[in-house]
Amino acid sequence: MSSTRPEALVSQKGLRKSVTAGSIGVFVHWFEWAVYAYLASTIAKVFFPEQDGTAALLSVFAVFAISFGVRPLGALIFGTLGDRVGRKKTLSIVILSMSGATLVVGLLPTYSTIGLWAPVLLIAARVVQGLAAGGEFGSAAAFLAEYSPRRHRGFGVSWLEVGSLLGFLAASLVVYLLNVLMGAETIQDWGWRIPFLLTVPLGLIGFYIRTKIEDTPEFRSLEELDNVPQSPVKEVFTRHWKQLLQMSGVEIMMHVTFYIVLVYLLTYQEETLKMSADNAALLSTVASIAGLILVPLFGAASDRIGRRPLLIASAVLLIVLAIPLFLVMQSGAPWAGFVSTLGLGIILAIILGVHACAVAELFPTRTRQTGLSIAYSITAAIFAGTVPYVLTWLIAQTGNTMMPAFYLVLVGIIGLVAILTMKETKGIDLLGAEDYAGRAEAPSGQLDQSVTSSTGRL
């Protein structure tokens, strides 16, 4: 292999196509996920009508949590596949699986039609979605990190989360339009199906785009070096357990903040603070728009000042401002919902703009997708998928409506501890010593630099 950097092999057209390919699957995934959360009250009546309101809502959130519980299995499957056969193939399989399962949800008979089989089939479809979701982040983050130029990697990878925010924005707008244009009875009868069915053509478009791209320069370099791993899961747990722990701390902070701000907050404002459904959906739209504007800006900022300073700032802001922002939200003032939701959205935007690139740079190319998939999915299963259920239960048990704020402070502390153990990774080479395996083809000085790169040091 020549000493030409892999990133030099990427054309501008190829870079634009790679950003689209990496982002569209994330968009499809989070659009469907957000729709399910935003329509939680309706889905509870459709699939669990014989339970009281709180019990039915908890059942819907339990199904939500189950789909997260299977993510680690999906991470093992698709992480291993991505590190062994390439990012491109896993990206294609993942989006096709998610779209198929979403189609099933949109066409499911209701409880009134087939009884107990309705929630059983709902759970089955959500399990398939959870398996596919276990491979989405790792595939997309590794793909975008390896395609993006080193000097602009933070900006390039940040588009992964632009895709997720676009998904949430589209979902909140669709739900808002449903509430404006249809009555509650019509939505419950058949209107709830529309957003799920809209996901299918988007998934097919994403599948087509992903089949037309080339694999990343770094993975192609591994293939040329004949250094593709055979047991990436074993390598991750034996050689990179420290990086797994560091990433887990960052992702716990990201997951909980993400799900409170963009998923649970809508239900919280509607059910606990008694806001109207359309106002709650509109506030969620405000948070998503703020993120769309700020996430790529924070990603670009991380290319200039580093990943670590921005992540530290986000954790500190979460610890200091979460409780005051929720107190403002509960004040009942006309402006309170807007100000508090926007404030939480800005903090989330800092995290989303930086976290994916920062954690992608922790792992060598050989095991990057596996490491990303495992840490992301395990933390999602334990902390993200349980957010709506845990907070709904805690508020019901204690009567304290500040529980979401306390939870944000806790995960901010966890994130800060993890970030403080990490070294700055801005500008490192993604092909490390393990990727070259000591071969003579490694560029001069690469082995020394990449040893520190794989542990997150400069």
C-alpha positions in Angstrom: 0.0 0.0 0.0 1.3 3.5 -0.8 1.7 6.2 1.8 -1.1 8.2 0.3 -3.7 9.0 2.9 -7.0 7.2 2.4 -8.9 10.4 2.8 -7.2 11.8 -0.3 -8.9 9.1 -2.4 -12.4 10.6 -1.6 -13.9 12.9 -4.2 -16.2 15.8 -3.3 -19.0 14.0 -5.0 -18.3 10.9 -3.1 -18.1 12.9 0.2 -21.6 14.4 -0.4 -23.0 11.0 -1.3 -21.4 9.5 1.8 -23.0 12.2 4.1 -26.4 11.5 2.5 -26.0 7.8 2.8 -24.9 8.0 6.5 -27.6 10.5 7.4 -30.7 9.1 5.7 -30.8 5.8 7.6 -30.5 7.7 10.9 -33.4 10.0 9.7 -35.6 7.1 8.9 -34.8 5.3 12.2 -35.5 8.3 14.4 -38.5 9.5 12.5 -40.2 6.2 13.2 -38.9 6.1 16.8 -40.2 9.6 17.6 -43.6 8.9 16.0 -44.0 6.0 18.3 -43.1 8.1 21.3 -45.2 11.1 20.3 -48.3 8.9 19.7 -47.8 7.0 22.9 -51.1 8.0 24.3 -53.0 7.0 21.2 -51.1 3.7 20.8 -51.9 2.9 24.4 -55.7 3.1 23.6 -55.3 1.2 20.3 -53.3 -1.8 21.6 -53.9 -1.8 25.4 -57.5 -0.5 25.7 -58.6 -2.7 28.7 -56.1 -1.0 31.1 -56.4 2.3 32.9 -54.7 5.4 31.4 -51.4 5.1 33.4 -51.1 1.3 33.0 -51.7 1.5 29.3 -49.1 4.3 28.9 -46.6 2.2 30.9 -47.4 -0.8 28.6 -46.5 1.3 25.5 -43.3 2.5 27.1 -42.5 -1.0 28.2 -42.7 -2.1 24.5 -40.5 0.9 23.8 -38.0 -0.4 26.3 -38.1 -4.0 25.0 -37.0 -2.8 21.6 -34.0 -1.1 23.2 -33.3 -4.3 25.2 -32.5 -6.2 22.0 -30.2 -3.5 20.7 -27.0 -5.1 22.1 -27.7 -8.3 20.2 -28.1 -6.2 17.0 -24.9 -4.5 17.9 -23.0 -7.8 18.1 -24.4 -8.9 14.8 -24.0 -5.8 12.8 -20.9 -4.5 14.5 -19.1 -7.8 13.7 -20.5 -7.8 10.2 -19.3 -4.2 9.6 -15.8 -4.8 10.8 -15.5 -8.0 8.8 -17.3 -7.3 5.5 -17.5 -3.5 5.4 -19.7 -0.6 6.5 -21.6 -0.4 3.2 -23.3 -3.8 3.5 -24.4 -3.3 7.0 -25.8 0.1 6.3 -28.0 -1.4 3.5 -29.2 -4.4 5.6 -30.0 -2.2 8.6 -32.2 0.3 6.7 -34.1 -2.4 4.9 -34.8 -4.2 8.1 -36.0 -1.1 9.9 -38.3 -0.1 6.9 -39.8 -3.6 6.7 -40.6 -3.7 10.5 -42.1 -0.2 10.3 -44.4 -1.2 7.5 -45.6 -4.0 9.7 -46.4 -1.6 12.5 -48.3 0.7 10.2 -50.5 -2.2 8.9 -51.1 -4.0 12.3 -54.7 -4.9 13.2 -55.8 -3.3 16.5 -56.7 -4.9 19.8 -60.4 -4.5 18.9 -59.8 -6.6 15.8 -57.6 -9.5 16.9 -57.4 -9.1 20.7 -54.2 -10.1 22.5 -52.4 -10.8 19.2 -52.3 -7.1 18.4 -49.8 -6.2 21.2 -47.9 -9.4 20.6 -47.3 -8.5 17.0 -46.4 -4.9 18.0 -43.7 -6.3 20.3 -42.4 -8.6 17.5 -42.1 -5.7 15.0 -40.4 -3.5 17.6 -37.9 -6.3 18.4 -36.9 -6.4 14.7 -36.6 -2.6 14.7 -34.5 -2.8 17.8 -32.1 -5.4 16.3 -31.6 -3.2 13.2 -31.2 -0.1 15.4 -28.4 -1.9 17.2 -26.3 -1.6 14.1 -27.4 1.8 12.8 -25.3 4.1 14.9 -22.1 2.1 14.7 -22.4 1.7 11.0 -23.2 5.3 10.3 -20.7 6.8 12.7 -17.8 4.7 11.5 -18.8 5.3 7.9 -19.0 9.1 8.3 -15.8 9.3 10.4 -13.8 7.4 7.9 -15.1 9.3 4.9 -14.7 12.8 6.4 -11.4 14.7 5.9 -9.3 14.8 9.0 -9.5 18.6 9.4 -13.3 18.6 9.1 -14.1 15.3 10.6 -16.2 16.7 13.5 -18.3 18.7 11.0 -18.7 15.7 8.7 -19.7 13.3 11.5 -22.1 15.8 13.0 -24.4 15.3 10.0 -25.3 11.9 11.5 -27.1 13.8 14.3 -28.5 16.3 11.8 -30.2 13.3 10.3 -31.6 12.2 13.7 -32.9 15.7 14.4 -34.5 15.9 11.0 -36.2 12.7 11.8 -37.5 14.1 15.1 -38.5 17.4 13.5 -40.4 15.6 10.7 -42.1 13.4 13.3 -43.2 16.3 15.5 -44.5 18.2 12.5 -46.5 15.2 11.2 -47.9 14.6 14.7 -48.7 18.3 15.0 -50.5 18.2 11.6 -52.4 15.1 12.7 -53.7 16.9 15.8 -54.6 20.0 13.9 -56.3 18.4 10.9 -57.9 15.4 12.5 -59.9 14.8 15.7 -58.7 12.6 18.4 -61.2 9.9 17.4 -60.0 9.9 13.8 -56.4 9.6 14.8 -57.2 6.7 17.1 -59.3 5.0 14.4 -56.8 5.1 11.5 -54.8 8.4 11.5 -52.0 7.0 13.7 -51.0 4.7 10.8 -50.0 7.5 8.4 -46.6 8.4 9.9 -45.5 4.8 10.0 -46.5 4.2 6.4 -44.7 7.4 5.3 -41.4 5.9 6.6 -41.4 3.0 4.1 -40.7 4.9 0.9 -38.0 6.9 2.7 -36.4 3.7 3.7 -36.4 2.4 0.2 -34.8 5.6 -1.1 -32.1 5.2 1.6 -31.5 1.6 0.7 -31.0 2.6 -2.9 -28.5 5.3 -2.0 -26.6 3.0 0.3 -26.2 0.3 -2.4 -24.7 2.8 -4.8 -21.8 4.0 -2.5 -18.3 2.6 -2.1 -17.0 1.4 1.2 -14.8 3.7 3.3 -11.1 4.4 2.3 -10.0 3.1 5.7 -11.8 -0.2 5.4 -10.6 -0.6 1.8 -7.1 0.0 3.2 -7.6 -2.8 5.7 -8.6 -5.2 2.9 -5.5 -4.2 0.9 -3.4 -4.9 3.9 -5.2 -8.2 4.4 -5.8 -7.1 8.0 -9.6 -7.4 8.4 -10.3 -8.8 11.9 -11.9 -12.2 12.4 -13.0 -11.7 16.0 -13.7 -8.0 16.4 -15.9 -8.5 19.5 -13.1 -10.4 21.3 -10.6 -7.6 20.4 -12.8 -4.9 21.7 -13.3 -6.5 25.1 -9.7 -7.6 25.5 -7.8 -4.6 24.1 -10.2 -1.7 24.2 -12.3 -2.1 27.4 -11.1 1.3 28.6 -12.4 3.0 25.5 -15.7 1.1 25.9 -16.1 2.5 29.4 -15.2 6.0 28.3 -17.7 5.9 25.4 -20.3 4.5 27.7 -20.1 7.4 30.1 -20.4 9.9 27.2 -23.3 8.0 25.6 -25.2 7.7 28.9 -25.2 11.5 29.1 -26.2 11.8 25.4 -29.0 9.1 25.5 -30.8 10.4 28.6 -30.6 14.0 27.5 -31.7 13.1 24.0 -34.7 11.1 25.1 -35.8 13.5 27.8 -35.6 16.5 25.5 -36.9 15.1 22.3 -39.1 12.1 23.3 -40.3 12.1 26.9 -40.7 15.9 27.3 -43.6 15.9 24.9 -45.5 13.3 27.0 -44.4 15.0 30.2 -45.7 18.4 29.1 -48.9 17.0 27.9 -49.7 14.5 30.7 -48.0 16.1 33.7 -48.0 19.8 33.0 -51.4 19.6 31.2 -50.2 21.5 28.0 -52.3 20.9 24.9 -51.0 18.2 22.5 -50.4 20.7 19.7 -48.4 23.1 22.0 -46.2 20.3 23.3 -45.5 19.1 19.8 -44.7 22.7 18.7 -42.2 23.0 21.6 -40.5 19.8 20.5 -40.3 21.3 17.0 -38.5 24.3 18.5 -35.9 22.1 20.2 -35.3 20.1 17.0 -34.9 23.3 14.9 -32.4 24.7 17.4 -30.5 21.5 17.1 -30.5 21.5 13.3 -28.9 24.9 13.3 -26.4 24.4 16.1 -25.3 20.7 15.8 -23.1 21.2 12.6 -21.8 24.5 14.0 -20.7 22.7 17.2 -19.3 19.9 15.1 -17.2 22.4 13.1 -16.2 24.2 16.4 -14.8 20.9 17.6 -12.5 20.8 14.6 -11.0 24.1 15.8 -11.0 23.9 19.6 -11.2 20.1 20.2 -13.9 17.6 21.2 -13.0 17.5 24.9 -13.7 21.2 25.8 -17.1 21.2 24.2 -18.1 17.9 25.8 -17.0 19.2 29.2 -19.0 22.4 28.7 -22.1 20.4 27.9 -21.8 18.2 31.0 -21.3 21.2 33.2 -24.3 23.1 31.7 -26.5 20.0 32.2 -25.5 19.8 35.9 -26.0 23.5 36.6 -29.0 24.3 34.5 -31.3 21.2 34.4 -33.1 22.0 37.7 -33.6 25.8 37.0 -34.9 25.1 33.5 -37.5 22.6 34.7 -38.6 25.1 37.5 -39.1 27.7 34.8 -41.1 25.1 32.7 -43.4 24.5 35.6 -44.0 28.2 36.4 -46.9 28.4 34.0 -45.8 31.7 32.5 -46.6 32.1 28.7 -43.0 32.1 27.7 -41.8 29.4 30.2 -42.3 26.4 28.0 -40.4 28.0 25.1 -37.5 29.3 27.1 -36.9 26.0 29.1 -37.3 23.7 26.1 -35.0 25.9 24.0 -32.4 25.9 26.8 -32.4 22.1 27.1 -32.3 21.9 23.3 -29.1 24.0 23.1 -27.3 21.8 25.7 -28.4 18.8 23.8 -27.1 20.3 20.5 -23.6 20.7 22.0 -23.6 17.0 22.9 -24.9 15.8 19.6 -22.5 18.0 17.6 -19.5 16.4 19.2 -20.1 13.0 20.8 -20.2 10.7 17.7 -16.9 12.0 16.3 -15.2 11.9 19.7 -16.2 8.3 20.4 -15.4 7.1 16.8 -11.9 8.4 17.2 -11.4 6.3 20.3 -11.2 3.0 18.4 -8.9 1.7 15.7 -10.4 1.0 12.2 -10.2 -2.8 12.7 -12.8 -2.7 15.5 -14.4 0.7 15.2 -17.9 -0.4 14.2 -18.0 -3.1 16.8 -16.8 -0.9 19.6 -19.2 1.9 18.6 -22.2 -0.4 18.2 -21.7 -2.3 21.5 -21.2 0.8 23.8 -23.9 2.7 22.1 -26.5 -0.1 22.2 -25.8 -1.3 25.7 -26.1 2.2 27.2 -29.2 2.8 25.0 -30.8 -0.4 26.3 -30.2 0.4 29.9 -30.6 4.1 30.0 -32.4 5.5 26.9 -35.1 3.0 26.3 -36.1 3.1 29.9 -36.3 6.9 30.2 -40.1 7.2 29.6 -41.0 4.2 31.7 -38.7 5.1 34.7 -39.7 8.7 34.8 -43.4 8.0 34.4 -43.2 5.5 37.3 -41.1 7.8 39.5 -43.4 10.7 39.2 -46.4 8.4 39.8 -44.8 7.0 42.9 -43.3 10.1 44.4 -45.6 12.8 43.1 -42.4 14.9 42.4 -42.6 16.4 38.9 -38.9 17.4 39.1 -37.7 13.9 38.5 -36.6 14.5 34.9 -34.3 17.4 36.1 -32.7 15.2 38.8 -32.1 12.5 36.2 -30.3 15.0 33.9 -28.1 16.2 36.7 -27.1 12.6 37.5 -26.2 11.7 33.9 -24.3 15.0 33.5 -22.1 14.0 36.4 -21.5 10.5 34.8 -20.7 12.1 31.5 -18.3 14.6 33.1 -16.3 11.9 34.9 -15.9 9.9 31.7 -14.9 12.9 29.6 -12.2 14.0 32.1 -10.5 10.6 31.6 -10.4 11.1 27.8 -7.6 12.8 26.0 -8.1 15.1 23.0 -8.5 13.2 19.7 -9.0 16.1 17.2 -7.1 15.5 14.0 -5.8 12.0 14.7 -5.2 9.4 12.0 -8.0 6.8 12.0 -5.6 4.1 10.7 -3.7 3.1 13.8 -0.9 0.7 14.7 -3.3 -2.3 15.0 -4.7 -1.5 11.6 -1.2 -1.7 10.0 -0.2 -4.5 12.3 3.4 -3.4 12.1 3.6 -3.6 8.3 6.3 -1.7 6.5 3.6 0.1 4.4 2.7 2.3 7.3 3.6 5.9 6.6 6.7 7.2 8.4 5.9 8.0 12.1 2.5 6.5 11.7 3.0 3.6 14.2 4.1 5.9 17.0 1.2 8.3 16.5 -1.4 5.6 16.0 -0.5 3.8 19.3 -1.6 6.9 21.1 -4.5 7.5 18.8 -6.1 4.2 19.6 -6.1 5.0 23.3 -7.5 8.5 22.7 -4.2 10.4 23.4 -2.5 13.0 21.2 
